[in-house]
Amino acid sequence: MTNSFQTQVTPGASPAPRPDAAARHGVVGMPQLDYTAGLAKEMEPLYERVKTVIPPVEWPFFAPYIKAINTLKKQRGAVILAHNYMTPEIFHCVADFKGDSLQLAREAARSDADIIVQAGVHFMAETAKLLNPDKTVLIPDSNAGCSLAESITAQDVRDLRRKYPGVPVVTYVNTSAGVKAECDICCTSSNAVQVVESLGAPRVLLVPDRFLAANVNNQTNVEVIPYEPGRCEVHEQFTAGELDDYREMHPGLKIIAHPECTPEVLKAADFAGSTSGMINWVQDNRPEKVMMVTECSMSDNVAVENPDVEFIRPCNLCPYMKMISLKNILDSLVYMKEEVTIDPAVAAPAREAVERMIRLNG
């Protein structure tokens, strides 16, 4: 699949030249990244926390980057937003704010930092920029896109409006700013039912994830019209038969699934919810064994906080999330790259769609 983010930040956008952020904030020297005995001693408490999910052979490579990032972000007045799908060394060791798309959107709106580094994919960084138009928003790798976000364009939404005149359009946050600008309100997997019902309409278009739309349709009396091409390449891989096989291999296993999976998978699961909902379910229920039917790294991150729970890991990785690393997070802070910019004509209506969602959730 061709990643459009490399050459175009968002439909209609005119990306600022890369030196702009560096000119405003300055470039600093790359810190030393040696793993010394002193650093090993200093970082012992942090490694003790994550040692169950980060092998000891990897820690000497991670530790110098973690130390450098945590030092430099304070000097820069920067914060790091990390999605639940980030790897543990990012999620637990350098992130200031962690969570699902809705949680990160709220933190972005509340942030008083001068610089926001988005440890996640591109649409998340755009959302942070929409809510902080006067701040510098960086994404460590601008190629960190999203198969779901790339499945729909602003023109596709305009075509849907012509096909379904008068029907409100809800867009999942997993979309570009250009798509958000064409819609009435945004949603996340955690609040999609609430958003759909808030519109007071008998029919609603929910784009782009066809499976999220189908699952919302099963939970409301509102007719939810899907956008058929849209799906997540990670979550669509799971099948109900696969879940049955895991139950047979692991008696007593509890299975919790993300709403981007098929309705058949959700029906076969013990619980379905957003990434934050899944985390809360584990913490509230403390199952002996659990399988999280979502991106693989999330199980590692939740396992750190729940050492008494055994996690069975079906390892479906998001290739885009894995483009974000400690190395390119440090590069972002040293060289002030990659800066996220959005055409003001696109940003204004897109921002309103996101803010409507945030106001609805209080």
PyMOL commands that set and color helices and strands:
alter all, ss='L'
color gray80, all
select helices_A, chain A and resi 4-6+19-25+37-42+44-50+59-76+88-91+101-110+122-131+149-151+154-163+177-181+192-198+210-217+235-237+240-249+263-268+275-285+297-305+321-323+326-335+344-361
alter helices_A, ss='H'
color red, helices_A
select strands_A, chain A and resi 78-83+97-99+115-119+136-138+169-172+185-187+203-207+223-226+254-257+271-272+289-293+310-312
alter strands_A, ss='S'
color yellow, strands_A
deselect
rebuild
show_as cartoon
